[in-house]
Amino acid sequence: MDTKIKRIVHPAGTLIDFETVFEENTALAETPKKVGHFERVDYTTDAYENGITYPKFCNVYLPWCYDPEDHTRKYNVMYYQHGNTCDPDLFTGPETKTLLDNMFASGAVDPCILVFTTYYFDVYKDVEIRKTTGDVPAGDGGGFSGNPTIKPNFYKEVVEDIIPAVELKYNTYLKSASDEDIRAARDHRGFSGYSRGCVCTWYILHHDFEYFRYYAPMSCMTTVGGKIREEHTEQEVIDYLTAPIKAHPELPFFIYASNGYPNDVQAMTDQLKFVTHDPVFSYGRDPEKNNFFFAVSDFPHNDLYCPYYFYNCLQVLFK
């Protein structure tokens, strides 16, 4: 496969003050020789403090080598939050699933479990509105909720409901649903997301830092607790992202951010120009020494490019 990899490098000073590297593996779209499969996990959540219990689900991708009977092999778990208007079925179709199959079959990425979540309360209700604007009830806040009275408690849903439902069902490092055990397994857990899901990834870092060691925000900036970009200062962005890190200096982490150029969210690159200079961050791809990296592709803005970003970040995360 390595003969079909295009390496995109932006030297330090061209986009940001550090070198960025992105590998586009076009072989991910070929017919896979090893295939994984999806399973649906249903759960309920009452994390929104409104007296309502919502029935929800996520889609779990298990790589080709996953054996439910082999309890000696444990798997890391990467959660993925889709972008605006999308749903957890985004990669379950044959063409999009092929990208995930080939990513793991390439050997460049260690097998892990992928979990496709949603901040929407019902992805199949008001589906035409959701697919057009995304402006239907959701739990992530950020000005997209479709109902400003809904508390932005998706971060609670993730920890209290989604993590136990998934990680206790499969061969992972989680021992029980207790808060203590969920924290204890953070080294084997990551959160990622694209576009609005990227905003959600920064928000998960801010709220759930004690539960996730790894973060892969793709193609969007942080909105600093729901404020739009024009409403906050550079210092507010830095404070929002570094607050949990400074509160827990004993907890290691790694952020592998990704974006397209030039036809993607420029605001993400603009934020990382100053965010990466904060002293809590060490820029580079070595998890032994660094905790932040930025990969820049030449892709336009589209959630379906996510597996190509995964191909890059999962070569570093969980190492």
CORUR-V448760 format. One record per pair of residues at least 12 apart in sequence whose ideal C-beta (glycine too) atoms are under 6 Angstrom apart, sorted by sequence separation. I is the first residue (numbers start at 1). J is the second residue. D is the distance in Angstrom with one decimal. If there is no record, write none. Layout:
i->I j->J d->D
i->I j->J d->D
This chain:
i->9 j->21 d->5.4
i->140 j->152 d->5.9
i->173 j->185 d->4.4
i->224 j->236 d->5.5
i->164 j->177 d->3.9
i->191 j->204 d->4.6
i->224 j->237 d->5.8
i->8 j->22 d->4.4
i->139 j->153 d->5.8
i->140 j->154 d->4.5
i->201 j->215 d->5.8
i->42 j->57 d->4.8
i->139 j->154 d->3.9
i->173 j->188 d->4.2
i->202 j->217 d->5.7
i->7 j->23 d->5.5
i->121 j->137 d->5.0
i->201 j->217 d->4.1
i->224 j->240 d->4.7
i->276 j->292 d->5.9
i->40 j->57 d->5.4
i->41 j->58 d->5.4
i->295 j->312 d->4.9
i->5 j->23 d->5.1
i->6 j->24 d->4.4
i->120 j->138 d->4.9
i->40 j->59 d->5.8
i->41 j->60 d->5.5
i->119 j->138 d->4.5
i->163 j->182 d->5.7
i->198 j->217 d->4.5
i->5 j->25 d->5.0
i->119 j->139 d->5.0
i->198 j->218 d->5.1
i->202 j->222 d->3.7
i->38 j->59 d->5.3
i->39 j->60 d->5.0
i->119 j->140 d->3.9
i->191 j->212 d->4.9
i->198 j->219 d->5.5
i->199 j->220 d->5.2
i->4 j->26 d->4.7
i->198 j->220 d->3.6
i->272 j->294 d->5.6
i->4 j->27 d->4.3
i->38 j->61 d->5.5
i->189 j->212 d->5.2
i->190 j->214 d->3.3
i->191 j->215 d->5.8
i->192 j->216 d->3.6
i->194 j->218 d->4.4
i->195 j->219 d->5.4
i->199 j->223 d->5.3
i->36 j->61 d->5.8
i->37 j->62 d->5.9
i->186 j->211 d->5.4
i->194 j->219 d->5.6
i->195 j->220 d->5.1
i->1 j->27 d->4.3
i->36 j->62 d->5.3
i->186 j->212 d->5.9
i->187 j->213 d->5.0
i->36 j->63 d->4.5
i->183 j->210 d->5.4
i->186 j->213 d->4.9
i->36 j->64 d->4.9
i->88 j->116 d->4.3
i->35 j->64 d->5.8
i->59 j->88 d->4.6
i->182 j->211 d->5.7
i->34 j->64 d->3.9
i->58 j->88 d->5.6
i->88 j->118 d->5.0
i->87 j->118 d->6.0
i->285 j->316 d->5.5
i->287 j->319 d->4.9
i->59 j->92 d->5.9
i->254 j->287 d->5.6
i->78 j->112 d->5.6
i->206 j->240 d->5.9
i->237 j->271 d->5.8
i->119 j->154 d->4.8
i->209 j->244 d->3.5
i->245 j->280 d->5.1
i->261 j->296 d->5.0
i->76 j->112 d->4.3
i->77 j->113 d->4.7
i->78 j->114 d->5.5
i->79 j->115 d->4.7
i->80 j->116 d->5.3
i->81 j->117 d->5.4
i->87 j->123 d->4.0
i->242 j->278 d->5.7
i->75 j->112 d->5.6
i->238 j->275 d->6.0
i->254 j->291 d->5.2
i->255 j->292 d->4.9
i->256 j->293 d->5.2
i->257 j->294 d->4.9
i->258 j->295 d->4.7
i->259 j->296 d->5.7
i->260 j->297 d->5.1
i->263 j->300 d->4.2
i->264 j->301 d->4.9
i->75 j->113 d->4.8
i->79 j->117 d->5.8
i->206 j->244 d->5.9
i->229 j->267 d->5.4
i->242 j->280 d->5.2
i->253 j->291 d->5.7
i->61 j->100 d->5.8
i->260 j->299 d->4.1
i->213 j->253 d->5.5
i->214 j->254 d->5.4
i->215 j->255 d->4.7
i->216 j->256 d->5.1
i->217 j->257 d->5.1
i->218 j->258 d->4.7
i->219 j->259 d->5.3
i->234 j->274 d->5.1
i->238 j->278 d->5.3
i->260 j->300 d->6.0
i->63 j->104 d->4.5
i->117 j->162 d->6.0
i->219 j->264 d->5.5
i->220 j->265 d->5.1
i->65 j->111 d->5.3
i->85 j->131 d->5.2
i->219 j->265 d->5.3
i->221 j->267 d->4.3
i->221 j->268 d->4.7
i->63 j->111 d->3.9
i->220 j->268 d->5.7
i->85 j->134 d->4.3
i->155 j->204 d->5.8
i->159 j->208 d->5.8
i->84 j->134 d->3.8
i->221 j->271 d->4.7
i->115 j->166 d->5.4
i->258 j->309 d->4.2
i->155 j->207 d->3.9
i->159 j->211 d->5.4
i->61 j->114 d->4.1
i->155 j->208 d->5.2
i->38 j->92 d->5.0
i->60 j->115 d->5.4
i->58 j->115 d->5.5
i->59 j->116 d->4.3
i->113 j->170 d->5.9
i->142 j->199 d->5.6
i->256 j->313 d->3.9
i->58 j->116 d->5.9
i->58 j->117 d->4.8
i->140 j->200 d->5.1
i->256 j->316 d->5.6
i->256 j->317 d->5.8
i->254 j->317 d->6.0
i->36 j->101 d->5.8
i->32 j->98 d->5.5
i->35 j->101 d->4.8
i->54 j->121 d->5.1
i->32 j->101 d->3.7
i->32 j->102 d->5.0
i->28 j->99 d->4.8
i->34 j->105 d->4.2
i->33 j->105 d->5.8
i->32 j->105 d->5.7
i->28 j->102 d->4.4
i->28 j->103 d->5.9
i->142 j->223 d->5.1
i->219 j->301 d->6.0
i->142 j->226 d->5.2
i->141 j->226 d->4.9
i->218 j->309 d->5.0
i->77 j->172 d->5.6
i->75 j->171 d->5.7
i->74 j->171 d->5.6
i->75 j->172 d->5.7
i->216 j->313 d->4.5
i->74 j->172 d->6.0
i->74 j->173 d->5.2
i->71 j->171 d->5.8
i->49 j->151 d->5.7
i->48 j->151 d->5.5
i->214 j->317 d->4.3
i->1 j->106 d->5.0
i->48 j->153 d->5.1
i->47 j->153 d->4.7
i->47 j->156 d->4.0
i->194 j->303 d->4.7
i->47 j->157 d->4.3
i->83 j->194 d->4.8
i->45 j->157 d->4.6
i->76 j->188 d->4.6
i->77 j->189 d->5.3
i->78 j->190 d->4.5
i->79 j->191 d->4.8
i->80 j->192 d->5.0
i->81 j->193 d->3.6
i->83 j->195 d->3.2
i->84 j->196 d->4.0
i->194 j->306 d->5.0
i->47 j->160 d->5.7
i->83 j->196 d->4.8
i->78 j->192 d->6.0
i->83 j->197 d->5.0
i->82 j->197 d->5.2
i->45 j->161 d->4.4
i->81 j->197 d->3.6
i->43 j->161 d->5.2
i->81 j->200 d->4.6
i->43 j->165 d->4.0
i->41 j->165 d->5.4
i->41 j->166 d->5.6
i->190 j->317 d->5.6
i->103 j->307 d->5.6
i->109 j->314 d->4.4
i->109 j->315 d->6.0
i->100 j->307 d->5.6
i->108 j->315 d->5.7
i->99 j->307 d->3.7
i->103 j->311 d->5.1
i->86 j->303 d->5.5
i->83 j->303 d->4.7
i->76 j->318 d->4.6
i->15 j->269 d->5.8
i->16 j->272 d->5.8
i->16 j->273 d->4.9
i->18 j->283 d->4.8
i->22 j->295 d->4.3
i->20 j->294 d->5.1
i->22 j->296 d->5.6
i->20 j->295 d->5.9
i->22 j->297 d->4.6
i->20 j->296 d->4.3
i->15 j->296 d->6.0
i->10 j->296 d->5.4
i->25 j->311 d->5.5
i->23 j->312 d->5.8
i->22 j->312 d->5.9
